[in-house]
Amino acid sequence: MITKKWIYCPICRNKTRTKIRKDTELINYPLFCPKCKQESLINVRQQQITVIEPDAKTQSR
């Protein structure tokens, strides 16, 4: 069975709504945290998460 893992917010360290598997690859993925309302750009390869822009703000209108 393929293991799944939650992606945690790089700012507040809480769980986001996104899960990844071992074979998941994400490039420039905009990860949104529902708790702190922040957005971060991340890369994922072999369940290794790399933060590109931790301080990216969500757009308000």
PDBQT receptor file of N, H, CA, C and O in Angstrom, charges set to zero:
ATOM      1  N   MET A   1       0.843  -1.189   0.000  1.00  0.00    +0.000 N 
ATOM      2  CA  MET A   1       0.000   0.000   0.000  1.00  0.00    +0.000 C 
ATOM      3  C   MET A   1       0.882   1.244   0.000  1.00  0.00    +0.000 C 
ATOM      4  O   MET A   1       1.901   1.301   0.688  1.00  0.00    +0.000 OA
ATOM      5  N   ILE A   2       0.479   2.223  -0.771  1.00  0.00    +0.000 N 
ATOM      6  H   ILE A   2      -0.349   2.177  -1.330  1.00  0.00    +0.000 HD
ATOM      7  CA  ILE A   2       1.230   3.473  -0.860  1.00  0.00    +0.000 C 
ATOM      8  C   ILE A   2       0.889   4.335   0.348  1.00  0.00    +0.000 C 
ATOM      9  O   ILE A   2      -0.282   4.549   0.660  1.00  0.00    +0.000 OA
ATOM     10  N   THR A   3       1.923   4.828   1.024  1.00  0.00    +0.000 N 
ATOM     11  H   THR A   3       2.875   4.655   0.770  1.00  0.00    +0.000 HD
ATOM     12  CA  THR A   3       1.687   5.661   2.200  1.00  0.00    +0.000 C 
ATOM     13  C   THR A   3       1.306   7.078   1.774  1.00  0.00    +0.000 C 
ATOM     14  O   THR A   3       1.814   7.606   0.785  1.00  0.00    +0.000 OA
ATOM     15  N   LYS A   4       0.410   7.670   2.538  1.00  0.00    +0.000 N 
ATOM     16  H   LYS A   4      -0.003   7.241   3.341  1.00  0.00    +0.000 HD
ATOM     17  CA  LYS A   4      -0.028   9.040   2.301  1.00  0.00    +0.000 C 
ATOM     18  C   LYS A   4       0.380   9.879   3.500  1.00  0.00    +0.000 C 
ATOM     19  O   LYS A   4       0.477   9.384   4.623  1.00  0.00    +0.000 OA
ATOM     20  N   LYS A   5       0.614  11.142   3.244  1.00  0.00    +0.000 N 
ATOM     21  H   LYS A   5       0.535  11.545   2.332  1.00  0.00    +0.000 HD
ATOM     22  CA  LYS A   5       1.087  12.024   4.297  1.00  0.00    +0.000 C 
ATOM     23  C   LYS A   5       0.466  13.404   4.092  1.00  0.00    +0.000 C 
ATOM     24  O   LYS A   5       0.325  13.870   2.961  1.00  0.00    +0.000 OA
ATOM     25  N   TRP A   6       0.099  14.049   5.193  1.00  0.00    +0.000 N 
ATOM     26  H   TRP A   6       0.213  13.671   6.111  1.00  0.00    +0.000 HD
ATOM     27  CA  TRP A   6      -0.451  15.403   5.130  1.00  0.00    +0.000 C 
ATOM     28  C   TRP A   6       0.673  16.394   4.871  1.00  0.00    +0.000 C 
ATOM     29  O   TRP A   6       1.806  16.192   5.306  1.00  0.00    +0.000 OA
ATOM     30  N   ILE A   7       0.349  17.457   4.164  1.00  0.00    +0.000 N 
ATOM     31  H   ILE A   7      -0.572  17.621   3.810  1.00  0.00    +0.000 HD
ATOM     32  CA  ILE A   7       1.286  18.572   4.012  1.00  0.00    +0.000 C 
ATOM     33  C   ILE A   7       0.961  19.567   5.116  1.00  0.00    +0.000 C 
ATOM     34  O   ILE A   7      -0.198  19.935   5.307  1.00  0.00    +0.000 OA
ATOM     35  N   TYR A   8       1.984  19.999   5.839  1.00  0.00    +0.000 N 
ATOM     36  H   TYR A   8       2.925  19.700   5.683  1.00  0.00    +0.000 HD
ATOM     37  CA  TYR A   8       1.809  20.973   6.915  1.00  0.00    +0.000 C 
ATOM     38  C   TYR A   8       2.200  22.362   6.430  1.00  0.00    +0.000 C 
ATOM     39  O   TYR A   8       3.090  22.512   5.593  1.00  0.00    +0.000 OA
ATOM     40  N   CYS A   9       1.537  23.358   6.957  1.00  0.00    +0.000 N 
ATOM     41  H   CYS A   9       0.814  23.237   7.637  1.00  0.00    +0.000 HD
ATOM     42  CA  CYS A   9       1.817  24.747   6.605  1.00  0.00    +0.000 C 
ATOM     43  C   CYS A   9       3.222  25.115   7.078  1.00  0.00    +0.000 C 
ATOM     44  O   CYS A   9       3.556  24.867   8.236  1.00  0.00    +0.000 OA
ATOM     45  N   PRO A  10       4.055  25.700   6.212  1.00  0.00    +0.000 N 
ATOM     46  CA  PRO A  10       5.404  26.085   6.632  1.00  0.00    +0.000 C 
ATOM     47  C   PRO A  10       5.421  27.307   7.555  1.00  0.00    +0.000 C 
ATOM     48  O   PRO A  10       6.451  27.600   8.163  1.00  0.00    +0.000 OA
ATOM     49  N   ILE A  11       4.310  28.013   7.666  1.00  0.00    +0.000 N 
ATOM     50  H   ILE A  11       3.474  27.774   7.172  1.00  0.00    +0.000 HD
ATOM     51  CA  ILE A  11       4.252  29.212   8.501  1.00  0.00    +0.000 C 
ATOM     52  C   ILE A  11       3.758  28.889   9.908  1.00  0.00    +0.000 C 
ATOM     53  O   ILE A  11       4.425  29.216  10.890  1.00  0.00    +0.000 OA
ATOM     54  N   CYS A  12       2.578  28.240  10.012  1.00  0.00    +0.000 N 
ATOM     55  H   CYS A  12       2.037  27.974   9.215  1.00  0.00    +0.000 HD
ATOM     56  CA  CYS A  12       2.001  27.974  11.335  1.00  0.00    +0.000 C 
ATOM     57  C   CYS A  12       2.112  26.506  11.763  1.00  0.00    +0.000 C 
ATOM     58  O   CYS A  12       1.751  26.167  12.890  1.00  0.00    +0.000 OA
ATOM     59  N   ARG A  13       2.600  25.644  10.889  1.00  0.00    +0.000 N 
ATOM     60  H   ARG A  13       2.893  25.919   9.974  1.00  0.00    +0.000 HD
ATOM     61  CA  ARG A  13       2.822  24.207  11.181  1.00  0.00    +0.000 C 
ATOM     62  C   ARG A  13       1.547  23.409  11.422  1.00  0.00    +0.000 C 
ATOM     63  O   ARG A  13       1.603  22.355  12.056  1.00  0.00    +0.000 OA
ATOM     64  N   ASN A  14       0.405  23.875  10.939  1.00  0.00    +0.000 N 
ATOM     65  H   ASN A  14       0.359  24.731  10.425  1.00  0.00    +0.000 HD
ATOM     66  CA  ASN A  14      -0.842  23.116  11.041  1.00  0.00    +0.000 C 
ATOM     67  C   ASN A  14      -1.092  22.348   9.753  1.00  0.00    +0.000 C 
ATOM     68  O   ASN A  14      -0.517  22.650   8.707  1.00  0.00    +0.000 OA
ATOM     69  N   LYS A  15      -1.965  21.345   9.851  1.00  0.00    +0.000 N 
ATOM     70  H   LYS A  15      -2.432  21.100  10.701  1.00  0.00    +0.000 HD
ATOM     71  CA  LYS A  15      -2.298  20.533   8.686  1.00  0.00    +0.000 C 
ATOM     72  C   LYS A  15      -3.075  21.346   7.670  1.00  0.00    +0.000 C 
ATOM     73  O   LYS A  15      -3.960  22.123   8.028  1.00  0.00    +0.000 OA
ATOM     74  N   THR A  16      -2.742  21.165   6.407  1.00  0.00    +0.000 N 
ATOM     75  H   THR A  16      -2.024  20.533   6.116  1.00  0.00    +0.000 HD
ATOM     76  CA  THR A  16      -3.531  21.765   5.332  1.00  0.00    +0.000 C 
ATOM     77  C   THR A  16      -4.504  20.711   4.819  1.00  0.00    +0.000 C 
ATOM     78  O   THR A  16      -4.594  19.622   5.385  1.00  0.00    +0.000 OA
ATOM     79  N   ARG A  17      -5.219  21.022   3.774  1.00  0.00    +0.000 N 
ATOM     80  H   ARG A  17      -5.147  21.907   3.315  1.00  0.00    +0.000 HD
ATOM     81  CA  ARG A  17      -6.202  20.075   3.226  1.00  0.00    +0.000 C 
ATOM     82  C   ARG A  17      -5.618  19.200   2.128  1.00  0.00    +0.000 C 
ATOM     83  O   ARG A  17      -6.363  18.554   1.391  1.00  0.00    +0.000 OA
ATOM     84  N   THR A  18      -4.312  19.170   2.011  1.00  0.00    +0.000 N 
ATOM     85  H   THR A  18      -3.707  19.695   2.610  1.00  0.00    +0.000 HD
ATOM     86  CA  THR A  18      -3.654  18.453   0.924  1.00  0.00    +0.000 C 
ATOM     87  C   THR A  18      -2.884  17.255   1.453  1.00  0.00    +0.000 C 
ATOM     88  O   THR A  18      -2.149  17.359   2.435  1.00  0.00    +0.000 OA
ATOM     89  N   LYS A  19      -3.061  16.123   0.796  1.00  0.00    +0.000 N 
ATOM     90  H   LYS A  19      -3.658  16.039  -0.001  1.00  0.00    +0.000 HD
ATOM     91  CA  LYS A  19      -2.296  14.920   1.112  1.00  0.00    +0.000 C 
ATOM     92  C   LYS A  19      -1.408  14.582  -0.074  1.00  0.00    +0.000 C 
ATOM     93  O   LYS A  19      -1.760  14.859  -1.220  1.00  0.00    +0.000 OA
ATOM     94  N   ILE A  20      -0.254  13.981   0.203  1.00  0.00    +0.000 N 
ATOM     95  H   ILE A  20       0.032  13.755   1.135  1.00  0.00    +0.000 HD
ATOM     96  CA  ILE A  20       0.634  13.547  -0.868  1.00  0.00    +0.000 C 
ATOM     97  C   ILE A  20       0.972  12.075  -0.682  1.00  0.00    +0.000 C 
ATOM     98  O   ILE A  20       0.998  11.564   0.438  1.00  0.00    +0.000 OA
ATOM     99  N   ARG A  21       1.231  11.404  -1.798  1.00  0.00    +0.000 N 
ATOM    100  H   ARG A  21       1.210  11.819  -2.708  1.00  0.00    +0.000 HD
ATOM    101  CA  ARG A  21       1.686  10.024  -1.765  1.00  0.00    +0.000 C 
ATOM    102  C   ARG A  21       3.175  10.006  -2.065  1.00  0.00    +0.000 C 
ATOM    103  O   ARG A  21       3.765  11.040  -2.380  1.00  0.00    +0.000 OA
ATOM    104  N   LYS A  22       3.777   8.837  -1.967  1.00  0.00    +0.000 N 
ATOM    105  H   LYS A  22       3.298   7.997  -1.711  1.00  0.00    +0.000 HD
ATOM    106  CA  LYS A  22       5.211   8.731  -2.194  1.00  0.00    +0.000 C 
ATOM    107  C   LYS A  22       5.588   9.082  -3.631  1.00  0.00    +0.000 C 
ATOM    108  O   LYS A  22       6.676   9.605  -3.871  1.00  0.00    +0.000 OA
ATOM    109  N   ASP A  23       4.706   8.804  -4.584  1.00  0.00    +0.000 N 
ATOM    110  H   ASP A  23       3.823   8.379  -4.388  1.00  0.00    +0.000 HD
ATOM    111  CA  ASP A  23       5.013   9.075  -5.988  1.00  0.00    +0.000 C 
ATOM    112  C   ASP A  23       4.503  10.437  -6.469  1.00  0.00    +0.000 C 
ATOM    113  O   ASP A  23       4.485  10.691  -7.674  1.00  0.00    +0.000 OA
ATOM    114  N   THR A  24       4.091  11.314  -5.555  1.00  0.00    +0.000 N 
ATOM    115  H   THR A  24       4.105  11.108  -4.577  1.00  0.00    +0.000 HD
ATOM    116  CA  THR A  24       3.588  12.644  -5.916  1.00  0.00    +0.000 C 
ATOM    117  C   THR A  24       4.749  13.596  -6.182  1.00  0.00    +0.000 C 
ATOM    118  O   THR A  24       5.714  13.645  -5.419  1.00  0.00    +0.000 OA
ATOM    119  N   GLU A  25       4.642  14.351  -7.276  1.00  0.00    +0.000 N 
ATOM    120  H   GLU A  25       3.859  14.311  -7.896  1.00  0.00    +0.000 HD
ATOM    121  CA  GLU A  25       5.610  15.405  -7.573  1.00  0.00    +0.000 C 
ATOM    122  C   GLU A  25       4.841  16.686  -7.857  1.00  0.00    +0.000 C 
ATOM    123  O   GLU A  25       3.968  16.715  -8.724  1.00  0.00    +0.000 OA
ATOM    124  N   LEU A  26       5.163  17.732  -7.131  1.00  0.00    +0.000 N 
ATOM    125  H   LEU A  26       5.872  17.709  -6.426  1.00  0.00    +0.000 HD
ATOM    126  CA  LEU A  26       4.536  19.039  -7.321  1.00  0.00    +0.000 C 
ATOM    127  C   LEU A  26       5.632  20.061  -7.581  1.00  0.00    +0.000 C 
ATOM    128  O   LEU A  26       6.668  20.054  -6.915  1.00  0.00    +0.000 OA
ATOM    129  N   ILE A  27       5.403  20.934  -8.544  1.00  0.00    +0.000 N 
ATOM    130  H   ILE A  27       4.562  20.941  -9.085  1.00  0.00    +0.000 HD
ATOM    131  CA  ILE A  27       6.362  22.000  -8.851  1.00  0.00    +0.000 C 
ATOM    132  C   ILE A  27       5.602  23.320  -8.818  1.00  0.00    +0.000 C 
ATOM    133  O   ILE A  27       4.589  23.481  -9.500  1.00  0.00    +0.000 OA
ATOM    134  N   ASN A  28       6.095  24.254  -8.026  1.00  0.00    +0.000 N 
ATOM    135  H   ASN A  28       6.918  24.123  -7.473  1.00  0.00    +0.000 HD
ATOM    136  CA  ASN A  28       5.468  25.573  -7.861  1.00  0.00    +0.000 C 
ATOM    137  C   ASN A  28       3.998  25.449  -7.472  1.00  0.00    +0.000 C 
ATOM    138  O   ASN A  28       3.129  26.076  -8.077  1.00  0.00    +0.000 OA
ATOM    139  N   TYR A  29       3.735  24.640  -6.463  1.00  0.00    +0.000 N 
ATOM    140  H   TYR A  29       4.441  24.130  -5.972  1.00  0.00    +0.000 HD
ATOM    141  CA  TYR A  29       2.365  24.404  -6.000  1.00  0.00    +0.000 C 
ATOM    142  C   TYR A  29       1.978  25.476  -4.979  1.00  0.00    +0.000 C 
ATOM    143  O   TYR A  29       2.675  25.642  -3.978  1.00  0.00    +0.000 OA
ATOM    144  N   PRO A  30       0.875  26.210  -5.210  1.00  0.00    +0.000 N 
ATOM    145  CA  PRO A  30       0.437  27.226  -4.244  1.00  0.00    +0.000 C 
ATOM    146  C   PRO A  30      -0.334  26.578  -3.089  1.00  0.00    +0.000 C 
ATOM    147  O   PRO A  30      -1.522  26.284  -3.219  1.00  0.00    +0.000 OA
ATOM    148  N   LEU A  31       0.333  26.362  -1.987  1.00  0.00    +0.000 N 
ATOM    149  H   LEU A  31       1.298  26.600  -1.882  1.00  0.00    +0.000 HD
ATOM    150  CA  LEU A  31      -0.265  25.714  -0.821  1.00  0.00    +0.000 C 
ATOM    151  C   LEU A  31      -0.958  26.768   0.036  1.00  0.00    +0.000 C 
ATOM    152  O   LEU A  31      -0.325  27.726   0.480  1.00  0.00    +0.000 OA
ATOM    153  N   PHE A  32      -2.263  26.590   0.270  1.00  0.00    +0.000 N 
ATOM    154  H   PHE A  32      -2.777  25.811  -0.090  1.00  0.00    +0.000 HD
ATOM    155  CA  PHE A  32      -3.037  27.530   1.076  1.00  0.00    +0.000 C 
ATOM    156  C   PHE A  32      -3.339  26.904   2.427  1.00  0.00    +0.000 C 
ATOM    157  O   PHE A  32      -3.757  25.749   2.500  1.00  0.00    +0.000 OA
ATOM    158  N   CYS A  33      -3.130  27.662   3.495  1.00  0.00    +0.000 N 
ATOM    159  H   CYS A  33      -2.790  28.601   3.435  1.00  0.00    +0.000 HD
ATOM    160  CA  CYS A  33      -3.432  27.199   4.844  1.00  0.00    +0.000 C 
ATOM    161  C   CYS A  33      -4.763  27.810   5.284  1.00  0.00    +0.000 C 
ATOM    162  O   CYS A  33      -4.894  29.033   5.317  1.00  0.00    +0.000 OA
ATOM    163  N   PRO A  34      -5.761  26.969   5.626  1.00  0.00    +0.000 N 
ATOM    164  CA  PRO A  34      -7.054  27.520   6.041  1.00  0.00    +0.000 C 
ATOM    165  C   PRO A  34      -7.032  28.175   7.415  1.00  0.00    +0.000 C 
ATOM    166  O   PRO A  34      -7.916  28.969   7.736  1.00  0.00    +0.000 OA
ATOM    167  N   LYS A  35      -6.035  27.853   8.229  1.00  0.00    +0.000 N 
ATOM    168  H   LYS A  35      -5.316  27.208   7.969  1.00  0.00    +0.000 HD
ATOM    169  CA  LYS A  35      -5.991  28.430   9.573  1.00  0.00    +0.000 C 
ATOM    170  C   LYS A  35      -5.362  29.824   9.575  1.00  0.00    +0.000 C 
ATOM    171  O   LYS A  35      -5.962  30.770  10.084  1.00  0.00    +0.000 OA
ATOM    172  N   CYS A  36      -4.168  29.957   9.014  1.00  0.00    +0.000 N 
ATOM    173  H   CYS A  36      -3.681  29.188   8.600  1.00  0.00    +0.000 HD
ATOM    174  CA  CYS A  36      -3.501  31.268   9.047  1.00  0.00    +0.000 C 
ATOM    175  C   CYS A  36      -3.786  32.100   7.795  1.00  0.00    +0.000 C 
ATOM    176  O   CYS A  36      -3.345  33.246   7.705  1.00  0.00    +0.000 OA
ATOM    177  N   LYS A  37      -4.521  31.537   6.827  1.00  0.00    +0.000 N 
ATOM    178  H   LYS A  37      -4.879  30.606   6.901  1.00  0.00    +0.000 HD
ATOM    179  CA  LYS A  37      -4.936  32.238   5.607  1.00  0.00    +0.000 C 
ATOM    180  C   LYS A  37      -3.754  32.745   4.786  1.00  0.00    +0.000 C 
ATOM    181  O   LYS A  37      -3.851  33.778   4.123  1.00  0.00    +0.000 OA
ATOM    182  N   GLN A  38      -2.644  32.020   4.831  1.00  0.00    +0.000 N 
ATOM    183  H   GLN A  38      -2.565  31.181   5.370  1.00  0.00    +0.000 HD
ATOM    184  CA  GLN A  38      -1.460  32.386   4.062  1.00  0.00    +0.000 C 
ATOM    185  C   GLN A  38      -1.269  31.397   2.918  1.00  0.00    +0.000 C 
ATOM    186  O   GLN A  38      -1.726  30.256   2.986  1.00  0.00    +0.000 OA
ATOM    187  N   GLU A  39      -0.600  31.841   1.886  1.00  0.00    +0.000 N 
ATOM    188  H   GLU A  39      -0.229  32.768   1.831  1.00  0.00    +0.000 HD
ATOM    189  CA  GLU A  39      -0.309  30.993   0.745  1.00  0.00    +0.000 C 
ATOM    190  C   GLU A  39       1.202  30.907   0.578  1.00  0.00    +0.000 C 
ATOM    191  O   GLU A  39       1.900  31.916   0.679  1.00  0.00    +0.000 OA
ATOM    192  N   SER A  40       1.705  29.701   0.324  1.00  0.00    +0.000 N 
ATOM    193  H   SER A  40       1.137  28.882   0.242  1.00  0.00    +0.000 HD
ATOM    194  CA  SER A  40       3.136  29.483   0.141  1.00  0.00    +0.000 C 
ATOM    195  C   SER A  40       3.356  28.660  -1.110  1.00  0.00    +0.000 C 
ATOM    196  O   SER A  40       2.570  27.763  -1.417  1.00  0.00    +0.000 OA
ATOM    197  N   LEU A  41       4.409  28.957  -1.825  1.00  0.00    +0.000 N 
ATOM    198  H   LEU A  41       5.047  29.685  -1.577  1.00  0.00    +0.000 HD
ATOM    199  CA  LEU A  41       4.776  28.144  -2.981  1.00  0.00    +0.000 C 
ATOM    200  C   LEU A  41       5.712  27.040  -2.518  1.00  0.00    +0.000 C 
ATOM    201  O   LEU A  41       6.695  27.299  -1.823  1.00  0.00    +0.000 OA
ATOM    202  N   ILE A  42       5.398  25.793  -2.911  1.00  0.00    +0.000 N 
ATOM    203  H   ILE A  42       4.599  25.583  -3.475  1.00  0.00    +0.000 HD
ATOM    204  CA  ILE A  42       6.225  24.664  -2.494  1.00  0.00    +0.000 C 
ATOM    205  C   ILE A  42       6.524  23.759  -3.682  1.00  0.00    +0.000 C 
ATOM    206  O   ILE A  42       5.821  23.779  -4.693  1.00  0.00    +0.000 OA
ATOM    207  N   ASN A  43       7.574  22.970  -3.538  1.00  0.00    +0.000 N 
ATOM    208  H   ASN A  43       8.144  22.954  -2.717  1.00  0.00    +0.000 HD
ATOM    209  CA  ASN A  43       7.897  21.873  -4.441  1.00  0.00    +0.000 C 
ATOM    210  C   ASN A  43       7.882  20.602  -3.618  1.00  0.00    +0.000 C 
ATOM    211  O   ASN A  43       8.305  20.607  -2.462  1.00  0.00    +0.000 OA
ATOM    212  N   VAL A  44       7.396  19.505  -4.203  1.00  0.00    +0.000 N 
ATOM    213  H   VAL A  44       7.053  19.501  -5.142  1.00  0.00    +0.000 HD
ATOM    214  CA  VAL A  44       7.378  18.214  -3.517  1.00  0.00    +0.000 C 
ATOM    215  C   VAL A  44       7.940  17.167  -4.466  1.00  0.00    +0.000 C 
ATOM    216  O   VAL A  44       7.515  17.062  -5.617  1.00  0.00    +0.000 OA
ATOM    217  N   ARG A  45       8.900  16.395  -3.971  1.00  0.00    +0.000 N 
ATOM    218  H   ARG A  45       9.245  16.480  -3.036  1.00  0.00    +0.000 HD
ATOM    219  CA  ARG A  45       9.449  15.267  -4.715  1.00  0.00    +0.000 C 
ATOM    220  C   ARG A  45       9.806  14.176  -3.717  1.00  0.00    +0.000 C 
ATOM    221  O   ARG A  45      10.586  14.416  -2.795  1.00  0.00    +0.000 OA
ATOM    222  N   GLN A  46       9.247  12.985  -3.884  1.00  0.00    +0.000 N 
ATOM    223  H   GLN A  46       8.613  12.790  -4.633  1.00  0.00    +0.000 HD
ATOM    224  CA  GLN A  46       9.464  11.830  -3.006  1.00  0.00    +0.000 C 
ATOM    225  C   GLN A  46       9.155  12.173  -1.551  1.00  0.00    +0.000 C 
ATOM    226  O   GLN A  46       9.942  11.860  -0.658  1.00  0.00    +0.000 OA
ATOM    227  N   GLN A  47       8.034  12.800  -1.316  1.00  0.00    +0.000 N 
ATOM    228  H   GLN A  47       7.394  13.054  -2.041  1.00  0.00    +0.000 HD
ATOM    229  CA  GLN A  47       7.544  13.244  -0.005  1.00  0.00    +0.000 C 
ATOM    230  C   GLN A  47       8.505  14.198   0.703  1.00  0.00    +0.000 C 
ATOM    231  O   GLN A  47       8.442  14.345   1.924  1.00  0.00    +0.000 OA
ATOM    232  N   GLN A  48       9.384  14.840  -0.041  1.00  0.00    +0.000 N 
ATOM    233  H   GLN A  48       9.436  14.721  -1.033  1.00  0.00    +0.000 HD
ATOM    234  CA  GLN A  48      10.284  15.855   0.502  1.00  0.00    +0.000 C 
ATOM    235  C   GLN A  48       9.758  17.216   0.059  1.00  0.00    +0.000 C 
ATOM    236  O   GLN A  48       9.665  17.489  -1.137  1.00  0.00    +0.000 OA
ATOM    237  N   ILE A  49       9.415  18.065   1.022  1.00  0.00    +0.000 N 
ATOM    238  H   ILE A  49       9.492  17.843   1.994  1.00  0.00    +0.000 HD
ATOM    239  CA  ILE A  49       8.797  19.356   0.727  1.00  0.00    +0.000 C 
ATOM    240  C   ILE A  49       9.842  20.461   0.814  1.00  0.00    +0.000 C 
ATOM    241  O   ILE A  49      10.577  20.557   1.797  1.00  0.00    +0.000 OA
ATOM    242  N   THR A  50       9.901  21.298  -0.224  1.00  0.00    +0.000 N 
ATOM    243  H   THR A  50       9.304  21.220  -1.022  1.00  0.00    +0.000 HD
ATOM    244  CA  THR A  50      10.803  22.439  -0.260  1.00  0.00    +0.000 C 
ATOM    245  C   THR A  50       9.970  23.704  -0.429  1.00  0.00    +0.000 C 
ATOM    246  O   THR A  50       9.146  23.791  -1.339  1.00  0.00    +0.000 OA
ATOM    247  N   VAL A  51      10.184  24.678   0.441  1.00  0.00    +0.000 N 
ATOM    248  H   VAL A  51      10.853  24.608   1.180  1.00  0.00    +0.000 HD
ATOM    249  CA  VAL A  51       9.431  25.933   0.384  1.00  0.00    +0.000 C 
ATOM    250  C   VAL A  51      10.172  26.906  -0.521  1.00  0.00    +0.000 C 
ATOM    251  O   VAL A  51      11.368  27.142  -0.350  1.00  0.00    +0.000 OA
ATOM    252  N   ILE A  52       9.445  27.473  -1.490  1.00  0.00    +0.000 N 
ATOM    253  H   ILE A  52       8.474  27.282  -1.629  1.00  0.00    +0.000 HD
ATOM    254  CA  ILE A  52      10.041  28.449  -2.404  1.00  0.00    +0.000 C 
ATOM    255  C   ILE A  52       9.800  29.864  -1.888  1.00  0.00    +0.000 C 
ATOM    256  O   ILE A  52      10.738  30.648  -1.749  1.00  0.00    +0.000 OA
ATOM    257  N   GLU A  53       8.535  30.187  -1.604  1.00  0.00    +0.000 N 
ATOM    258  H   GLU A  53       7.773  29.549  -1.716  1.00  0.00    +0.000 HD
ATOM    259  CA  GLU A  53       8.162  31.514  -1.099  1.00  0.00    +0.000 C 
ATOM    260  C   GLU A  53       7.306  31.358   0.148  1.00  0.00    +0.000 C 
ATOM    261  O   GLU A  53       6.093  31.189   0.028  1.00  0.00    +0.000 OA
ATOM    262  N   PRO A  54       7.886  31.409   1.334  1.00  0.00    +0.000 N 
ATOM    263  CA  PRO A  54       7.072  31.246   2.533  1.00  0.00    +0.000 C 
ATOM    264  C   PRO A  54       6.213  32.456   2.863  1.00  0.00    +0.000 C 
ATOM    265  O   PRO A  54       5.234  32.327   3.598  1.00  0.00    +0.000 OA
ATOM    266  N   ASP A  55       6.552  33.626   2.341  1.00  0.00    +0.000 N 
ATOM    267  H   ASP A  55       7.347  33.731   1.743  1.00  0.00    +0.000 HD
ATOM    268  CA  ASP A  55       5.838  34.844   2.714  1.00  0.00    +0.000 C 
ATOM    269  C   ASP A  55       4.875  35.326   1.641  1.00  0.00    +0.000 C 
ATOM    270  O   ASP A  55       4.496  36.498   1.649  1.00  0.00    +0.000 OA
ATOM    271  N   ALA A  56       4.473  34.478   0.732  1.00  0.00    +0.000 N 
ATOM    272  H   ALA A  56       4.781  33.526   0.725  1.00  0.00    +0.000 HD
ATOM    273  CA  ALA A  56       3.530  34.897  -0.301  1.00  0.00    +0.000 C 
ATOM    274  C   ALA A  56       2.169  35.173   0.336  1.00  0.00    +0.000 C 
ATOM    275  O   ALA A  56       1.622  34.319   1.034  1.00  0.00    +0.000 OA
ATOM    276  N   LYS A  57       1.634  36.345   0.100  1.00  0.00    +0.000 N 
ATOM    277  H   LYS A  57       2.079  37.039  -0.468  1.00  0.00    +0.000 HD
ATOM    278  CA  LYS A  57       0.353  36.745   0.695  1.00  0.00    +0.000 C 
ATOM    279  C   LYS A  57      -0.795  36.419  -0.253  1.00  0.00    +0.000 C 
ATOM    280  O   LYS A  57      -0.621  36.411  -1.471  1.00  0.00    +0.000 OA
ATOM    281  N   THR A  58      -1.951  36.155   0.307  1.00  0.00    +0.000 N 
ATOM    282  H   THR A  58      -2.092  36.162   1.297  1.00  0.00    +0.000 HD
ATOM    283  CA  THR A  58      -3.138  35.968  -0.517  1.00  0.00    +0.000 C 
ATOM    284  C   THR A  58      -3.637  37.332  -0.961  1.00  0.00    +0.000 C 
ATOM    285  O   THR A  58      -3.456  38.326  -0.257  1.00  0.00    +0.000 OA
ATOM    286  N   GLN A  59      -4.257  37.377  -2.117  1.00  0.00    +0.000 N 
ATOM    287  H   GLN A  59      -4.404  36.570  -2.688  1.00  0.00    +0.000 HD
ATOM    288  CA  GLN A  59      -4.745  38.644  -2.637  1.00  0.00    +0.000 C 
ATOM    289  C   GLN A  59      -6.085  38.979  -2.008  1.00  0.00    +0.000 C 
ATOM    290  O   GLN A  59      -6.981  38.138  -1.944  1.00  0.00    +0.000 OA
ATOM    291  N   SER A  60      -6.212  40.201  -1.551  1.00  0.00    +0.000 N 
ATOM    292  H   SER A  60      -5.484  40.884  -1.603  1.00  0.00    +0.000 HD
ATOM    293  CA  SER A  60      -7.495  40.653  -1.015  1.00  0.00    +0.000 C 
ATOM    294  C   SER A  60      -8.089  41.675  -1.977  1.00  0.00    +0.000 C 
ATOM    295  O   SER A  60      -7.368  42.440  -2.618  1.00  0.00    +0.000 OA
ATOM    296  N   ARG A  61      -9.384  41.673  -2.065  1.00  0.00    +0.000 N 
ATOM    297  H   ARG A  61      -9.970  41.051  -1.545  1.00  0.00    +0.000 HD
ATOM    298  CA  ARG A  61     -10.047  42.574  -3.025  1.00  0.00    +0.000 C 
ATOM    299  C   ARG A  61     -10.780  43.664  -2.320  1.00  0.00    +0.000 C 
ATOM    300  O   ARG A  61     -11.394  44.513  -2.967  1.00  0.00    +0.000 OA
TER     301      ARG A  61
